[in-house]
């Protein structure tokens, strides 16, 4: 849909944008403050990466990125950590203000279509109500959609809030593409990869690399069955926090995935065994960067770093975990495409 042009705010390494690329939209730019996202965004999406702070971005600059006479689409996922159940704060975080900056830019630029993706917990915050009201006051038709990712072929039990807004009329997200019996599982996604050990890197794929494990953690994962966690360990392997009442709620840490189920939600620490249910279903290690990227539905040929740069587990885990799953970007793009079909004749 080359007459509809997209700018991706808070673009990261380009997960959202790549979904639009796959649906043949004209992605013109991604904007993010993190320079290390430039290479993957530009390399895989054929669009400019602009290193700017969205909070200080002038509306006239953003408006100038769109080609004349195109349908204009503005998408973005403001950093979600302030709204997450894991990091929610009782006082306002500076990152909350980024959602207000998003609203400011919408008012100044008035794109034809807006989409915003974030964590479901955002619904509970006043800033989200303000965001919706700001769009409605500008004449947008706004809908909020709760998306369970396995319903759309995304192989992780991730729930996301997807806002869709249009100046043309009501817009709906497309219907689920997968029934529960069709959900993509861990086995579907990573079973084909070669086995590697903790601390090992595949000779064929530098992204297929797993963090090393100390002796105690190796004993812990060896005592963890698929779908299990620290509650399956013998007493001598338990951490002190697990023995306290307050530690009983953290059932997923040090957990293993199961072959026949979707993966858990990928996070910025998805390569660490102790950070969630990120243990490989069978091999005694946490999942590799490649496996995390596949759970985020990045294609195998998606390039995250230049060939001559050393892979950093910490940085790439953060980039992959922060990304919008590519397929979720594609689902949003499909929904917008369906909504815009009546306008094809006038713009094509």
N, C-alpha and C positions, 0 to 999 in steps of 0.2 A: 504494500500500500504506500507507494512512493509519494503520494500527494499529502500524506499525513506524517508530520515530522515530530520527533520525540526528543525531549531533553530529560535526562535522568538526574535528579538531585540526590545527593548522598549516595553516589553510584557505586562506591567500593570497587571491587574487581569486575563488576559488570554482569552479575547474575540476572537482574531484572532486565537490563538492556538487551542481553543476549536472547531472552525470550521474545522480545519485539523484533530483533534481527531475524530469528527463525520464522516469524510470521510476516517477514518482508516489509516491515515498516522502515521509514527513513530515520534512523537514530542519528541525530546530528551532533550530540555532545553528552558527556557525563561530567558532573561537577562534584568534587569531593576535596576535602582538605588534606587527605593523605596521599602524598606524592608516590608512595610505593604501589599505589593502585594504577598508576599511569600505564605501565607496560601491559598488564593483562587486559585492561579496558580497551586500549587502542588496538592492540594486536588482534583481539578476537572479535571486535565489534565494528572496526573500520570507521570509528568516529573519534572526534577530538576529546581528550581528557583535559578538563580545565581545573587547575588547582586554585580553588577559591573557597573562602569561608561563606557558607550560605547565609549566615547571620549578617554579613556585610555586603552581600551581593546586590547591586542596584537592579531594580526591575527593568530599566531601559537596556542594561547590558544583556540580561536574559532574553528580553524580547528580540534583540538584534541577532540572536543565534538562529531564529527560525527563518526559513526561506519565505519570501513574499507569497501571499495567496494560498499557502498550505493550510490545511487543518492542523492546529497546534495542540500537542499533547504534552502535559507535564506530569511526570511520575516521580515517586521517591519514597524512601523509607527512612524517616528521621531515626537516628540512633535509638534503639529500643531499650537499652539497659535501664534507664530511669523508670520505665514502666513495668519491667519484668517482675514476676513474683519473687525472683531470687534477689533482686537488688532494689526493690521499691523503697522509697524514702518518704518520711513524713514531711519534709520540707522540700521546696521546689529546687530541682537540680537545674544547672545552667543548660543542660541538653534539652530540657523541656521547652526552652525558649526557641529551639530550632523548629518546633512545630508552628510556633507563632511566626517565625521567619518565613516558613513555607506558605502560611496564609497571607502574609504581607505580599509575597511575590505573586501569588495568584491574583490578588486584588489589583496589583500594578500592571500585570501582563495580560490578564484575562484570557488564558488559554481556553481552547474549545473543550478540551477533555482534561480531567485531573484524575489520577489514581494515587492512593497512598496505602502502603502496606505496613503493618506493625503487629505487635503482640496483642492478644485479646484483652489483657489487663488495662490497656489504654482506654477502653470503654468506661472504666471506673473513675476517670480523671476529668476534672473540669476543663482542662486544656483541650480535650477532644471535643467536648460539647461546643466550646468556643470556636474550634476549627470548623465544625460542621455549620454553625450559625454564620460564620464569616462567609462560607461558600454560598449558603442559601441567600444571604443578603445581597450577593452579587448576581443572583438569578440562576444559580446552578441547581439542577435536579440531583440530589445527593442520596446515595444508598450505602448502608453499612452491611457487610457480608462476613459471616464467620465461616472460615474455610478450614475443613479438616483435610489435611494434605493427602492422605491415602485415597480419598474420594476422587482425587484428580491425578492419580498415577505417580504421586511423589512418595518415595519409599521411606517415609519417616513419619512418626506419630506427632507431627507438628500441627498446631492450630494457629491460624493467623487471622487477623482482622484486615479485610480489604475494603477500602472506601473507593467508590466509583462516583464521579460527578461529571455532568455534561451540561452544556448550555443548550443542547438540541432537544433534550427531553429525558424521560426516565431511561436508565440503563441498568441491565441486570447482568450478573455474572453467569457464565454458561453453566448448564446443568452438570452434575458430577459425571465423570467419564468412566469411573470404575466402581463396581459393586464390591462389598466386603470380600466375597470369594475371589475377586480379581485383584485385590490389593497387591502391589509389588512388594516383595519380601527381601530380606537380607540376602537370601540365597539367590534370588533373581538378579541381584545387582552386583554381588562381589564374589560369588562362588567360582567364577572363571579365573580369578586372579591367582597367580602363582603363590604358593605358601612361602611366608617369610617368618623369621624369628624376631623376638623383641630385640631392638637395636640394629636390625638388619635393613639394608637397602637393596631393592631389586636391581640386578645388573641391566635389565631391559627398560626399567621405568623408574627414574630418580624420585618420582612423587610417591611411589609405592615403598614407603619407608615407615618403620614403626619405632617409637621411642624405646629406649632400653628400660629394663626393670631391675631393681635391686633384688637381692636374694629373697628378702621377706615378701616383697610384692609378687615375685615369681611363685612362691609357695602359696600365696593367697589366690592367685588366678588359677593355679592348678587345683585348688580346692573349691572352685566356683563352677557349678554346672551351668549349661545354657539356660538363660532366663533367671539365674540365681544371682546372689550377691553376698555381702559380708555375713548375712545371717546363716549362711551355709558353712562358715569356717569353724574350725576347732577353736577353743577358748584362747589358746596361746597366740593365735594370729590376729585377734581382735584389737582394734585401736581403743584407747581409753574412752574416746568420745562415744564409741558404739555401746559401751557398757552403761552409759548414763541414759536416763529417761529422755533427755533432750536430743539424743542422737538417734532415737528410734525412728524418727520420721525420714531420715536420709536413707531410704531403702535402695535407691538406685546407684549410689556411689559404689565403685568397685564391682559393678554388675557386668554380666555378659549378655550380649544379644542372643537372639534365637534365630536359627535359619528360616523358620517358617513364618516369621512375623516381620512387619516393617521395623526399621531401625528407630531408635529414639530421636528426639529433636537434636540436630547438630548445633553445638555451641562453639564459642571461641576456644574452648578447652577440650574439644572433641577428640584430640589425640592423646589425652591423659587418662590412664586407667582409673585414677581416684576421683575423677571429675563427673562421673555419671555412669550410665550403662553403656560404656564404650569399649568393653572387652570383646574381642573377636569371639564368635560363637564356638570355635573349635581350637584355634591356635592360641598358645599361651602368650598373649600380647594384647595391647590396645589396638584399635583400628589404625590403619595407615592414612597418610594424607590423601592418597589416591582413593581409598575407600570412602573417606569423608566427602571428597569432591563428588564421587558418584552418587552418594546418598543425597547430595545437594543438586543432583541431576545435571552437573556440568558434563559436557561431552568429554570423551577420552582425549580428544585432540585440543582441548582448551589449554592454552599456554599461560601459566601463572607467573613465570619468571623468565628472563632472557637466558639463553643457553649457557652463557659464560658466568652466570651468577650462582653462588653457592645456595643451596636450599636451606631455609631456616624453618625448622619445625614450628617454632613459636609464632613467627610472623604469618606463615601460610595457614596454620591452624586458625589463627585469628581472622584472616581474610576469608577463608572458606566458611567458617562458622558464622561470620557476620553477614554473609551473602544472602540475598533473596534466592531461593531455589530457582534455577533457570526455568523449570517447567511451570512454576507458579507465575513467573513473568510471562511465559507463553500463554497460560490460561487467561491472564488479565488482558494480554494483547488480543487473543481470540474474542474475548467479550467486547472489547472496544471495536474490533473489526465488524462484528455482527451488528453492533449499534450504529456504525457508520455506513452500513450498506446502502441505505436510501440516498446517501450523498455521493456515491460513486459516480453517477452519471454527470453530476454537475462539476466534479473535480477531475475526473479521469481524462 
